[in-house]
Amino acid sequence: MSAIVKKSEQLKADVIKHLYYKKVLSLTDLSRLTQKSLPLVTSIVNGLIKEGQVIEQGFAPSTGGRRPVMFLLNPDYKKYTVAVAMDQFITRLTIYDLSNKKILPTQLVDLNMSAEGSADLLVKFINECIAKSDINRENLLGVGIGMPGFVNAEKGMNYSFMPIEDGNSLQGYLFRKLNLPVFLDNDSSLIALAELHFGEAADLKDVLVLNIGWGTGLGMIVNGNLYRGSSGYAGEFSHIPLSNSDTLCSCGKRGCLEVETSLLVMVNKAEEAVNKGEPTIMTELFKDKNKHHADHFLDAVVKQDPVAISILFDAAFQIGKGLATLIHIMNPERIVLSGRGAKAGKMLLPPIQQAINKFCIPRIAEQTSIVLSQLAEQAELLAAASLVVEHSNFD
């Protein structure tokens, strides 16, 4: 492939990616975003229209001058992404088209990431879901996977879960088993990217995105980009030593914030309350084995069960204490509460704000807004899909 053709193919992929994130753009918008000349971008878009990948939407609303023609990805263009969101115990999967419409409803499987053979169980689950969708595998751009742990996205390694024999990369193993491109990233990093592209961090420069799940993760947007640190492990918020408890953390240390703030800890406290006979609707909710206790706990919070709210309040206050530290260091314009635990909704905000008011210098704290994610538990799936798009050439 000549250098000219290579540059043309790269620009074509860039145009598709910008339309994927922004949905509808004019030729001028695309020229600005790609930093390429208007004639060159026009030629690329005309080629994509001929190939059926892009269509005209019509004219933009009038602003007084000549109205530009707007373009979007063709919703009938048959290319899809497989998005996988994993936590330590439950794996979710959906298949999206390039407009992020779900082609396959979200599928769930109980999968312990620490168990032997968990990688093969994941392969089996992905293959079953693809078969269920009736989509031709040739039309799949790839598989994007978000997972907890120390994930090196460049090497495709997870150093915390799902080890592969002989030190081979998890990414390479899954590629060989699935015969599809596979891309991995840390769940909290992906959730931050989802908020940056599709959610509450859009068009902002400095944002902290909290992933409230089995652990308490953090993704940092610095100057409009995901900040990973020198070796890719930035954002281990849950291991800040702010806990007064002497409980041993999963990392092997004591005093970590996670031992008081993770969803796992909250669920354990909820189960203890039920076992002690405390008056709570969770006694009945936990009898339903079709949902995990974490989901029942969050449902109880939404229904304003006093026991569930008390447990959540204690954890959220500690989270706020940790965020107060980060506000002093990072001075973010916004903090987004995202991830599975964001399902608790507005109940999260008062204890977090109370802790920030108590521990943070007012002049600094008042510059930071705290908001709930509108994407919530869909954030990781959307970002897993975008992970595939980011690495695709759309040949």
C-alpha positions as CSV (number, residue, x, y, z in Angstrom):
1,M,0.0,0.0,0.0
2,S,1.4,3.4,-1.0
3,A,1.9,6.2,1.5
4,I,-0.9,8.2,-0.2
5,V,-3.4,5.4,0.0
6,K,-2.4,4.7,3.6
7,K,-3.1,8.3,4.5
8,S,-6.4,8.2,2.7
9,E,-7.5,5.1,4.6
10,Q,-6.4,6.6,7.9
11,L,-8.5,9.7,7.2
12,K,-11.4,7.6,6.2
13,A,-11.2,5.8,9.6
14,D,-10.9,9.1,11.4
15,V,-14.0,10.5,9.7
16,I,-16.0,7.4,10.7
17,K,-14.7,7.6,14.3
18,H,-15.7,11.3,14.6
19,L,-19.2,10.6,13.3
20,Y,-19.4,7.6,15.7
21,Y,-18.7,9.9,18.7
22,K,-20.5,13.1,17.6
23,K,-23.3,11.4,15.6
24,V,-24.0,14.3,13.2
25,L,-21.3,16.6,11.7
26,S,-20.8,19.0,8.7
27,L,-17.9,18.9,6.4
28,T,-16.5,21.9,8.1
29,D,-16.8,20.2,11.5
30,L,-15.0,17.1,10.1
31,S,-12.3,19.3,8.5
32,R,-11.7,21.0,11.9
33,L,-11.7,17.7,13.9
34,T,-9.4,15.9,11.5
35,Q,-7.2,19.0,10.8
36,K,-7.4,18.2,7.1
37,S,-8.4,20.5,4.3
38,L,-12.1,20.9,3.4
39,P,-11.6,19.5,-0.2
40,L,-9.8,16.4,1.1
41,V,-12.5,15.7,3.7
42,T,-15.2,16.3,1.1
43,S,-13.6,13.7,-1.2
44,I,-13.4,11.2,1.7
45,V,-17.0,11.7,2.7
46,N,-18.2,11.3,-0.9
47,G,-16.3,8.0,-1.1
48,L,-17.9,6.8,2.2
49,I,-21.4,7.8,0.8
50,K,-20.7,5.7,-2.3
51,E,-19.7,2.8,-0.1
52,G,-22.9,3.1,1.9
53,Q,-21.1,3.9,5.2
54,V,-22.3,7.5,5.5
55,I,-25.5,9.3,4.5
56,E,-26.7,12.9,4.4
57,Q,-29.1,13.9,7.2
58,G,-30.2,17.3,5.7
59,F,-29.4,20.9,6.5
60,A,-28.3,22.1,9.9
61,P,-30.7,24.6,11.7
62,S,-30.4,28.1,10.4
63,T,-28.0,30.5,12.2
64,G,-28.4,33.3,9.8
65,G,-26.0,32.2,7.0
66,R,-25.9,29.4,4.5
67,R,-27.0,26.2,6.2
68,P,-24.4,23.4,6.0
69,V,-25.3,19.8,5.0
70,M,-25.0,17.4,7.9
71,F,-23.7,13.8,7.7
72,L,-24.1,10.7,9.9
73,L,-23.1,7.0,9.8
74,N,-25.6,4.9,7.9
75,P,-27.7,3.0,10.4
76,D,-28.1,0.2,7.8
77,Y,-24.4,-0.3,7.4
78,K,-23.8,-3.8,8.7
79,K,-20.8,-3.5,11.0
80,Y,-21.0,-4.3,14.7
81,T,-19.1,-4.3,17.9
82,V,-19.2,-6.9,20.7
83,A,-19.0,-5.1,24.0
84,V,-18.1,-7.0,27.2
85,A,-18.2,-5.5,30.7
86,M,-16.7,-7.7,33.4
87,D,-16.5,-7.5,37.2
88,Q,-15.2,-10.0,39.6
89,F,-18.4,-12.2,39.5
90,I,-20.7,-11.1,36.7
91,T,-20.0,-10.6,33.0
92,R,-22.3,-8.6,30.7
93,L,-22.3,-8.6,26.9
94,T,-24.2,-6.8,24.2
95,I,-23.7,-6.2,20.5
96,Y,-24.0,-2.7,19.1
97,D,-24.2,-1.3,15.6
98,L,-22.2,1.9,14.8
99,S,-25.0,4.1,16.1
100,N,-24.7,2.3,19.4
101,K,-28.1,0.7,19.0
102,K,-28.3,-2.6,20.8
103,I,-28.6,-5.5,18.3
104,L,-28.4,-8.1,21.0
105,P,-30.0,-7.3,24.4
106,T,-27.6,-7.4,27.3
107,Q,-26.7,-10.9,28.2
108,L,-25.5,-11.9,31.7
109,V,-23.4,-14.8,33.0
110,D,-22.0,-15.6,36.5
111,L,-18.2,-15.8,35.9
112,N,-15.7,-15.7,38.7
113,M,-12.6,-14.0,37.2
114,S,-10.4,-15.6,39.9
115,A,-11.5,-19.2,39.1
116,E,-9.4,-21.6,37.0
117,G,-10.6,-21.8,33.4
118,S,-12.4,-18.4,33.6
119,A,-10.8,-17.4,30.2
120,D,-12.3,-20.4,28.5
121,L,-15.7,-19.7,30.1
122,L,-15.5,-16.2,28.7
123,V,-14.8,-17.5,25.2
124,K,-17.8,-19.9,25.5
125,F,-20.1,-17.1,26.6
126,I,-18.9,-14.7,23.8
127,N,-19.4,-17.4,21.1
128,E,-22.8,-18.3,22.4
129,C,-23.9,-14.7,22.4
130,I,-22.6,-14.2,18.8
131,A,-24.5,-17.3,17.7
132,K,-27.6,-16.0,19.4
133,S,-27.4,-12.7,17.5
134,D,-27.4,-14.4,14.1
135,I,-24.8,-11.8,12.9
136,N,-22.3,-13.0,10.4
137,R,-18.9,-13.0,12.1
138,E,-17.4,-11.2,9.1
139,N,-19.5,-8.2,10.0
140,L,-18.0,-8.0,13.5
141,L,-15.3,-5.4,13.9
142,G,-14.1,-7.0,17.1
143,V,-14.6,-7.6,20.8
144,G,-14.0,-4.9,23.4
145,I,-13.6,-6.0,27.0
146,G,-13.5,-3.9,30.2
147,M,-12.3,-5.7,33.3
148,P,-11.1,-4.8,36.8
149,G,-7.5,-5.3,37.9
150,F,-4.0,-4.1,36.7
151,V,-4.7,-4.1,33.0
152,N,-1.9,-3.2,30.5
153,A,-4.0,-2.2,27.5
154,E,-1.0,-2.1,25.1
155,K,0.2,-5.5,26.0
156,G,-3.3,-7.0,26.4
157,M,-2.4,-8.3,29.9
158,N,-4.4,-8.5,33.1
159,Y,-2.0,-9.0,36.0
160,S,-4.8,-9.4,38.6
161,F,-7.2,-11.8,37.0
162,M,-7.5,-14.6,34.4
163,P,-3.8,-15.6,34.1
164,I,-2.8,-17.4,31.0
165,E,-0.3,-20.3,31.1
166,D,3.3,-19.6,30.0
167,G,2.8,-15.8,30.6
168,N,1.0,-15.3,27.3
169,S,-1.3,-12.3,27.0
170,L,-5.0,-12.7,27.7
171,Q,-5.7,-10.6,24.6
172,G,-3.7,-12.9,22.4
173,Y,-5.3,-16.0,23.9
174,L,-8.8,-14.7,23.3
175,F,-7.9,-13.7,19.8
176,R,-6.8,-17.2,19.0
177,K,-9.9,-18.8,20.5
178,L,-12.4,-16.3,19.0
179,N,-10.7,-15.6,15.7
180,L,-11.8,-12.0,16.1
181,P,-9.8,-8.8,17.0
182,V,-9.9,-8.4,20.8
183,F,-9.1,-5.3,22.9
184,L,-8.8,-5.0,26.6
185,D,-8.8,-2.1,29.1
186,N,-9.3,-1.4,32.7
187,D,-13.0,-1.0,33.6
188,S,-12.6,2.4,35.4
189,S,-10.6,3.8,32.5
190,L,-13.3,2.7,30.1
191,I,-16.0,4.2,32.2
192,A,-14.2,7.5,32.2
193,L,-13.9,7.4,28.4
194,A,-17.6,6.7,28.1
195,E,-18.4,9.7,30.2
196,L,-15.9,11.8,28.1
197,H,-17.4,10.7,24.8
198,F,-21.1,10.1,25.6
199,G,-21.8,11.4,29.1
200,E,-21.3,14.0,31.8
201,A,-17.6,14.7,31.0
202,A,-18.3,15.6,27.3
203,D,-16.6,18.9,26.3
204,L,-14.9,19.3,29.7
205,K,-11.1,19.3,30.3
206,D,-10.5,18.1,33.9
207,V,-12.9,15.5,35.3
208,L,-12.7,12.7,37.8
209,V,-15.0,9.7,37.1
210,L,-15.7,7.4,40.0
211,N,-16.5,3.8,39.3
212,I,-18.6,2.5,42.1
213,G,-18.6,-1.2,41.8
214,W,-17.2,-4.3,43.6
215,G,-14.2,-2.1,44.1
216,T,-14.0,1.7,44.0
217,G,-12.2,2.7,40.9
218,L,-11.3,6.0,39.3
219,G,-10.7,7.3,35.8
220,M,-9.1,10.7,35.4
221,I,-9.7,13.1,32.5
222,V,-6.8,15.6,32.4
223,N,-6.8,18.3,29.7
224,G,-9.5,16.5,27.8
225,N,-7.7,13.1,27.6
226,L,-7.7,10.0,29.8
227,Y,-4.7,10.1,32.1
228,R,-3.1,6.7,32.6
229,G,0.2,7.5,34.4
230,S,3.7,6.4,33.4
231,S,2.9,2.7,33.4
232,G,-0.9,2.7,32.8
233,Y,-2.0,2.2,36.4
234,A,-3.1,5.6,37.4
235,G,-6.4,5.9,39.3
236,E,-6.1,3.3,42.0
237,F,-8.3,5.4,44.2
238,S,-9.6,2.5,46.4
239,H,-6.1,1.9,47.7
240,I,-5.6,5.3,49.3
241,P,-5.0,4.5,53.0
242,L,-7.9,6.4,54.5
243,S,-9.7,3.6,56.3
244,N,-9.8,3.4,60.1
245,S,-10.4,-0.3,59.7
246,D,-7.6,-2.9,60.1
247,T,-9.4,-5.2,57.6
248,L,-7.1,-6.7,55.0
249,C,-7.7,-5.4,51.5
250,S,-7.7,-7.6,48.4
251,C,-4.4,-5.9,47.5
252,G,-2.7,-7.4,50.6
253,K,-2.4,-4.1,52.5
254,R,-4.4,-2.7,55.4
255,G,-6.2,0.7,55.7
256,C,-7.3,0.9,52.0
257,L,-10.4,2.9,51.3
258,E,-11.9,-0.1,49.5
259,V,-12.5,-2.1,52.7
260,E,-15.2,0.5,53.7
261,T,-16.5,1.7,50.3
262,S,-16.8,-1.1,47.8
263,L,-20.2,-2.5,46.8
264,L,-18.9,-5.9,48.0
265,V,-18.5,-4.5,51.5
266,M,-21.9,-2.8,51.4
267,V,-23.6,-6.1,50.3
268,N,-21.8,-8.0,53.1
269,K,-23.1,-5.5,55.6
270,A,-26.6,-5.8,54.2
271,E,-26.5,-9.6,54.5
272,E,-25.3,-9.3,58.1
273,A,-28.3,-7.0,58.8
274,V,-30.7,-9.5,57.3
275,N,-29.2,-12.4,59.3
276,K,-29.5,-10.3,62.5
277,G,-33.2,-9.9,61.8
278,E,-33.1,-6.1,61.3
279,P,-36.3,-4.7,59.8
280,T,-35.5,-4.3,56.1
281,I,-37.2,-5.1,52.8
282,M,-33.9,-6.8,51.8
283,T,-35.0,-9.8,53.8
284,E,-37.6,-10.5,51.1
285,L,-35.6,-9.2,48.2
286,F,-32.6,-11.5,48.9
287,K,-34.9,-14.5,48.5
288,D,-35.1,-13.8,44.8
289,K,-32.2,-15.7,43.4
290,N,-32.7,-14.3,39.8
291,K,-30.7,-11.2,40.8
292,H,-27.5,-10.7,42.6
293,H,-27.7,-9.4,46.2
294,A,-25.8,-6.2,45.0
295,D,-28.8,-5.4,42.7
296,H,-31.3,-6.1,45.5
297,F,-29.3,-3.9,47.8
298,L,-29.3,-1.0,45.3
299,D,-33.0,-1.6,44.7
300,A,-33.6,-1.3,48.5
301,V,-31.6,2.0,48.5
302,V,-33.8,3.4,45.7
303,K,-36.9,2.3,47.6
304,Q,-35.5,4.2,50.6
305,D,-35.1,1.3,52.9
306,P,-33.6,2.7,56.1
307,V,-31.1,-0.1,56.7
308,A,-29.8,0.0,53.1
309,I,-29.6,3.8,53.1
310,S,-27.6,3.7,56.4
311,I,-25.1,1.3,54.9
312,L,-24.8,3.3,51.7
313,F,-24.4,6.6,53.7
314,D,-21.4,5.3,55.7
315,A,-19.6,4.1,52.5
316,A,-20.5,7.2,50.5
317,F,-19.2,9.5,53.3
318,Q,-15.8,7.7,53.2
319,I,-15.8,8.0,49.4
320,G,-16.4,11.8,49.9
321,K,-13.5,11.9,52.2
322,G,-11.3,10.4,49.6
323,L,-12.6,12.7,46.9
324,A,-11.8,15.7,49.2
325,T,-8.2,14.6,49.0
326,L,-8.4,14.4,45.2
327,I,-10.1,17.8,44.9
328,H,-7.1,19.3,46.7
329,I,-4.7,17.6,44.4
330,M,-6.4,17.7,41.0
331,N,-8.8,20.7,41.2
332,P,-11.3,19.1,38.8
333,E,-14.2,21.0,37.3
334,R,-16.5,18.0,37.7
335,I,-16.7,14.7,39.5
336,V,-19.0,12.1,37.9
337,L,-20.4,9.2,40.0
338,S,-20.6,6.3,37.6
339,G,-20.5,2.5,37.4
340,R,-22.9,0.0,38.7
341,G,-23.3,1.7,42.1
342,A,-24.6,4.9,40.5
343,K,-27.9,3.1,40.3
344,A,-28.3,4.3,43.9
345,G,-29.0,7.7,42.3
346,K,-29.4,10.8,44.3
347,M,-29.0,8.9,47.6
348,L,-25.2,9.0,46.9
349,L,-24.9,12.7,46.8
350,P,-25.7,14.0,50.4
351,P,-23.1,11.9,52.3
352,I,-20.4,12.6,49.6
353,Q,-21.1,16.3,49.7
354,Q,-21.2,16.3,53.5
355,A,-17.7,14.8,53.6
356,I,-16.4,17.2,51.0
357,N,-17.8,20.1,53.0
358,K,-16.1,18.8,56.1
359,F,-12.7,18.0,54.7
360,C,-12.2,20.2,51.7
361,I,-11.1,23.9,51.6
362,P,-14.3,25.8,50.5
363,R,-12.6,28.0,47.9
364,I,-11.4,24.8,46.1
365,A,-14.5,22.6,46.7
366,E,-16.9,25.2,45.3
367,Q,-15.2,25.0,41.9
368,T,-16.1,21.4,41.5
369,S,-19.5,20.1,40.6
370,I,-20.6,16.6,41.6
371,V,-23.1,14.9,39.3
372,L,-24.6,11.4,38.7
373,S,-23.9,9.6,35.5
374,Q,-26.8,9.3,33.1
375,L,-25.0,6.2,31.6
376,A,-24.6,4.4,34.9
377,E,-24.1,0.7,34.3
378,Q,-24.2,1.1,30.5
379,A,-21.0,3.2,30.6
380,E,-18.6,0.3,30.5
381,L,-20.5,-1.5,27.7
382,L,-20.5,1.7,25.6
383,A,-16.8,2.3,26.2
384,A,-16.0,-1.4,25.4
385,A,-17.7,-0.9,22.0
386,S,-15.8,2.4,21.4
387,L,-12.6,0.5,22.2
388,V,-13.2,-1.6,19.1
389,V,-14.1,1.4,17.0
390,E,-10.9,3.2,18.1
391,H,-8.7,0.3,16.8
392,S,-10.7,-0.4,13.6
393,N,-9.5,0.5,10.1
394,F,-13.0,-0.1,8.6
395,D,-11.5,-1.8,5.5
